Amino acid sequence: MKKILIPVDFSEHTEITCAYALEIAKKYHAEMMLFHTYFDQIILTETAFPDSMNMNAVYNEGLIKELHDQAEAGMKILHAKLDEKLKKEAIGQVTITSHVVGGDIEMELKLVCEDYHPDMVVMGTRGQGRNMNIWGRVATYIINHAKVPVLTVPEMKSFLGFRNIMFAADLSENNVRSLLKMVEFMKPFIDKIFVVHFVIGKDDSLKKMEDMIQEFIHPDLRERIHFDLARTGEDSQKALTDYVSKNGITLIAFQPHKRNVFYNLFTKNITKKNLYSTNIPLLAMPVS
């Protein structure tokens, strides 16, 4: 773990997202890159211009410069806060860089991943104005395209840490590989791991879970890992929320799938909405 990319939008929640990234960076002595994209194209239809001006869109240079200056100012403030935190807490061997660019956020994130080659991406799921649709969509886009772990942090009041981690076992191909990868990655933080698959009615989940237990070999975690099959009943959200609350879960990890990032996660009744409703961070652990 050498590089952590942190897309930021300077919303109220940004500092909590950075706190999660910093906790990981401290353990691995990693570099953190703060990355912000501002929309730099002001589109005006041709009806906004005199008939003599034949154009479909223009760049309003004055407004774009204002957006750029605001973005640079916001980044400077955030960067300074984190530098001060490193100094105050005497955190060594962690470096912070930052970059501001204009463009389409999804495209720019893809480009920076290709150029920066991060070992992890940490980002929030809500943006300015509490617009979860836009920022949540971007988070899902990154999970779908990144080949590295992606930690998405919901709107939270404080940093919860990583003590009790739940791995969402969908019992699909490569689930054990994804679990082992998560264990090695989060090993410095783990108190307990709960490998859980939520089921409805009768199916072959028991046999698959038993096979998973046999395949998972990690002597160091025998006393700290628990494998569970949880019945959801008719209310899958309650089953998920109750399990998280009962076991003090502070992070949910899962193996993303290309077809749909949350496809077959727990059961067909557990959706992205269910996961966001738990209001705790989600860690996508892709398997290449």
C-alpha positions in Angstrom: 0.0 0.0 0.0 1.8 3.1 -1.3 -0.8 5.4 -2.7 -4.3 6.3 -1.7 -6.5 8.4 -4.0 -9.2 10.6 -2.3 -11.7 12.3 -4.5 -13.1 15.2 -2.6 -15.8 17.8 -3.2 -15.3 20.0 0.0 -18.7 19.1 1.4 -19.1 18.9 5.2 -18.5 15.2 5.1 -15.1 15.5 3.3 -13.1 15.6 6.6 -14.6 12.3 7.8 -13.7 10.7 4.5 -10.1 11.9 4.8 -10.0 10.6 8.4 -10.6 7.1 7.1 -8.0 7.5 4.4 -5.5 8.9 6.9 -6.0 5.9 9.3 -5.0 3.5 6.6 -2.2 5.7 5.4 -0.7 5.8 8.9 -0.5 2.0 9.1 1.1 1.7 5.6 3.1 4.9 5.5 1.3 5.8 2.3 1.0 8.8 0.2 -2.5 10.5 0.0 -3.6 12.4 -3.1 -6.6 14.7 -2.6 -8.3 15.1 -6.0 -11.1 17.5 -7.0 -12.9 17.9 -10.3 -15.0 21.0 -11.0 -17.3 21.2 -14.0 -15.6 23.5 -16.5 -18.1 23.7 -19.3 -20.9 26.3 -19.2 -23.4 25.3 -21.9 -25.6 27.9 -23.4 -28.0 27.1 -26.2 -27.7 29.2 -29.4 -31.0 30.9 -28.5 -29.1 32.8 -25.9 -27.1 34.6 -28.6 -27.9 37.1 -31.4 -28.8 35.5 -34.8 -25.4 36.5 -36.1 -23.6 34.1 -33.6 -23.8 30.6 -34.8 -22.7 28.3 -32.0 -24.3 25.5 -29.9 -22.1 26.0 -26.8 -19.5 28.4 -25.4 -17.1 28.5 -22.5 -17.8 31.3 -20.2 -14.2 32.0 -19.2 -15.0 34.4 -16.4 -17.3 31.9 -14.6 -14.9 29.0 -15.3 -12.0 31.0 -13.7 -14.2 31.7 -10.7 -15.0 28.0 -10.3 -11.3 27.1 -10.7 -10.3 29.7 -8.1 -13.0 28.4 -5.6 -11.7 24.8 -6.1 -8.1 25.8 -5.6 -9.1 27.8 -2.4 -11.1 24.8 -1.1 -8.2 22.4 -1.7 -5.7 24.7 0.0 -7.9 24.8 3.1 -8.4 21.1 3.2 -4.7 20.4 2.5 -3.7 22.7 5.3 -6.1 21.1 7.8 -4.6 17.6 7.1 -1.0 18.9 7.3 -1.8 20.5 10.6 -3.3 17.1 11.8 -0.1 15.3 10.8 2.0 17.8 12.7 -0.2 17.9 15.8 -0.4 14.1 16.1 3.3 13.7 15.1 2.3 11.4 12.2 5.4 10.7 10.2 6.0 8.9 6.9 2.7 10.0 5.5 2.7 12.5 2.7 -0.2 14.5 1.2 -0.4 15.8 -2.3 -3.4 17.5 -4.1 -4.6 18.1 -7.6 -7.5 20.2 -9.0 -8.8 19.8 -12.5 -11.7 20.9 -14.6 -13.8 18.4 -16.5 -16.3 15.6 -16.2 -15.8 13.9 -12.8 -16.2 10.3 -14.0 -13.8 10.8 -16.9 -11.3 12.7 -14.8 -11.3 10.1 -12.1 -10.7 7.4 -14.7 -7.8 9.4 -16.1 -6.2 10.1 -12.7 -6.5 6.4 -11.8 -4.7 5.5 -15.0 -2.0 8.1 -14.4 -1.6 7.9 -10.6 -2.0 4.1 -10.2 -3.5 4.3 -6.7 -3.4 1.2 -4.5 -6.8 2.2 -3.0 -9.5 4.8 -3.5 -11.4 6.4 -0.6 -14.4 8.6 -1.2 -17.7 9.7 0.2 -21.2 8.7 -1.0 -22.8 12.1 -0.5 -21.7 15.4 -2.1 -22.4 19.0 -1.7 -26.1 19.8 -1.3 -26.5 16.2 0.0 -26.9 15.0 -3.6 -26.4 11.3 -3.2 -27.6 10.6 -6.7 -24.6 12.3 -8.3 -21.8 11.5 -5.8 -23.3 8.0 -5.1 -23.3 7.3 -8.9 -19.6 8.4 -9.1 -18.7 6.1 -6.2 -20.5 3.2 -8.0 -18.7 4.1 -11.2 -15.3 3.9 -9.5 -16.1 0.6 -7.8 -17.1 -0.8 -11.2 -14.0 0.3 -13.0 -11.2 0.3 -10.3 -9.0 -2.8 -10.0 -8.0 -1.8 -6.4 -10.0 -1.7 -3.1 -12.5 1.1 -3.0 -13.7 2.4 0.4 -16.9 4.5 0.3 -17.8 6.5 3.3 -21.5 7.6 4.0 -22.4 10.7 5.8 -21.3 10.1 9.4 -20.9 12.2 12.6 -17.5 10.6 13.5 -14.8 8.2 12.6 -15.8 4.7 13.7 -12.6 2.7 13.0 -12.4 -0.7 11.5 -12.7 -3.0 14.5 -15.5 -5.4 13.5 -15.7 -6.1 9.8 -18.5 -7.9 8.0 -17.6 -9.7 4.8 -20.8 -10.0 2.6 -20.4 -13.5 1.3 -22.5 -14.0 -1.8 -21.0 -17.5 -2.1 -20.0 -16.9 -5.7 -16.9 -17.8 -7.5 -13.7 -16.2 -6.1 -15.5 -15.2 -2.8 -12.7 -16.8 -0.8 -10.0 -15.1 -2.8 -11.7 -11.7 -2.2 -12.1 -12.5 1.5 -8.4 -13.5 1.9 -7.4 -10.3 0.0 -9.5 -8.2 2.4 -8.1 -10.0 5.5 -4.5 -9.3 4.4 -5.3 -5.7 3.5 -7.2 -4.9 6.8 -5.2 -7.2 9.1 -3.6 -4.3 11.1 -7.1 -3.1 12.1 -9.2 -6.2 12.6 -10.6 -7.3 16.0 -13.3 -9.6 14.5 -14.5 -10.7 11.1 -18.0 -11.8 10.4 -18.5 -13.7 7.1 -22.2 -13.7 6.6 -24.6 -14.7 3.9 -28.3 -13.7 4.1 -30.8 -16.3 2.9 -34.5 -16.6 2.3 -36.2 -20.0 2.6 -34.5 -23.2 1.6 -31.5 -23.2 -0.7 -28.0 -24.7 -1.0 -26.4 -21.9 1.0 -25.4 -24.2 3.9 -23.4 -26.5 1.6 -21.7 -23.6 -0.1 -20.9 -21.9 3.2 -19.4 -25.2 4.5 -17.3 -25.4 1.4 -16.1 -21.8 1.9 -15.1 -22.5 5.5 -13.1 -25.5 4.3 -11.4 -23.4 1.6 -10.6 -20.5 3.9 -7.3 -21.2 5.7 -5.8 -18.5 7.9 -4.4 -19.8 11.2 -3.9 -16.3 12.6 -7.6 -15.6 12.6 -9.2 -18.8 13.9 -10.4 -17.1 17.1 -11.5 -13.9 15.4 -13.5 -15.0 12.4 -17.1 -16.1 12.4 -19.1 -17.7 9.5 -22.9 -17.1 9.6 -26.0 -17.8 7.6 -28.6 -15.3 8.5 -32.3 -15.6 7.7 -33.9 -12.4 6.5 -37.6 -13.2 6.7 -39.7 -10.7 4.9 -37.8 -7.6 6.0 -34.3 -7.8 4.6 -33.4 -4.3 5.7 -34.3 -5.1 9.3 -32.3 -8.3 9.1 -29.3 -6.5 7.8 -29.6 -3.6 10.3 -30.1 -5.9 13.2 -27.0 -8.0 12.3 -24.9 -4.9 12.0 -26.1 -3.5 15.3 -25.9 -6.8 17.3 -22.3 -7.4 16.2 -21.0 -3.8 16.3 -20.1 -3.9 12.7 -18.0 -0.8 11.6 -17.3 -1.8 8.0 -18.9 -4.0 5.4 -16.6 -5.5 2.8 -17.8 -7.3 -0.3 -16.7 -8.7 -3.7 -18.0 -6.5 -6.5 -19.2 -8.0 -9.7 -18.9 -6.5 -13.2 -22.5 -7.1 -14.1 -23.8 -5.1 -11.2 -21.6 -3.9 -8.3 -24.2 -5.1 -5.8 -25.4 -8.2 -7.8 -26.3 -11.1 -5.6 -24.9 -9.4 -2.5 -26.3 -11.5 0.4 -29.6 -12.2 -1.5 -31.6 -10.7 -4.3 -33.6 -8.7 -1.6 -30.5 -6.9 -0.3 -29.9 -3.9 -2.5 -27.6 -0.9 -2.8 -30.3 1.1 -1.0 -30.1 -1.5 1.9 -26.4 -1.1 2.2 -26.4 2.7 2.1 -29.1 2.6 4.8 -26.7 0.9 7.2 -24.8 4.2 7.3 -21.4 2.6 7.7 -18.5 2.4 5.3 -18.4 -0.1 2.4 -15.2 -1.7 1.2 -15.2 -3.2 -2.3 -12.5 -5.9 -2.7 -12.2 -6.7 -6.4 -10.6 -10.0 -7.5 -8.5 -9.7 -10.7 
